[in-house]
Amino acid sequence: MSAAVSFGAREWHWQTFGWGVLFEVAFDSEETWPEFRALPAVRAALDAVPDPVNGLLIYPGRGGSAGRVQPRRPRPTAGAGAVPLPREEPPSRVTLATAEPAPTAAGVTV
C-alpha cells in the first residue's frame, strides 16, 4: 500500500473475505496502472504470494476490465415494478326463451 500511496494513488481499499483479501487501488489515469505494476516493490510482493497460480488475481478496473472508478448503480424500477393484470369483461345477460308466446299483430296467439 505504501508503494501505491507514494506512486500517487487517489483511492485504496482493503476488504477481507472468507476466501482471501482484496486490495483495490485507483489512480488518476489508466496509464499509471502498468507503471505501478512494474515497480520493484510491487513485483516483489506479487512474486511472494504462496500460490501465484490460484491465489492471486489481478485485473484493471472494477468488474473485470470495465475501467470504471465507481460501481454502477442499479436502474430504478418504474412505479412499483408491477404490470396491471388484464380484466375480463362481465358476461352479458342473454334471454333464451319466454314463458308466454309473443302476441301477433291481430292479437291472436298461435
ABEGO torsion letter per residue (X at the ends): XAAAAAAGBABBBBBBBAAEBBBBBBBABAAAAAAAAABAAAAAAAAABABAAAABBBBBEBGEAAGBABBBBBBBBBEAGBBBBBBBBBBBBBBABBABBBBBAAGBBX
